[in-house]
Amino acid sequence: MAAEKKAKESLSLEEVVASMPAVRRRAETRMGRLRSIVDIPGGADLLDVGAAQGEYVAAYRELGYEAVGVEPWDGAREMAAALSGRLSVPLEIKKGKAEDLPFEDGSFDVVISTSVLEHVGDLDAAVSEAYRVLRDGGVFWFNSASSLCPRQG
């Protein structure tokens, strides 16, 4: 029987640390694909919306991006602080939600939102906020679960 999949936000520090090699590979693949379709400068400012414990923020920082995250859940941000110490990677995860991002207009070259938009209360506001914080020529990359997906919970 397959192991039950836990919500990312509920993982322990040890589970998050153990997931980092796979997270690093996915982050590198994602950024490679994005760079193949849009010019992303080296050291680009990147925002991870719904950053959870910050594992992708850490991976993007390790790849040379100026990555920060936003996460509404206090427990996940506390775990990000612990992960930062464990990995010796500075992580900035601000309190906030997709519908009201705590950043100035035009702050980022890349905004990434992974499995977040299906959970927001106001989709139009969340998408508008992503575009508000993007610089001209920036890219908003997102994925979202489909209610038609047979593997979705």
Secondary structure, DSSP 8 states (H G I E B T S, - for coil): -------GGG--HHHHHHHHHHHHHHHHHHHHHHHHHS---TT-EEEEET-TTSHHHHHHHHTT-EEEEEES-HHHHHHHHHHHHHHT----EEE-BTTB-SS-TT-EEEEEEES-GGG-S-HHHHHHHHHHHEEEEEEEEEE---TT-TT--
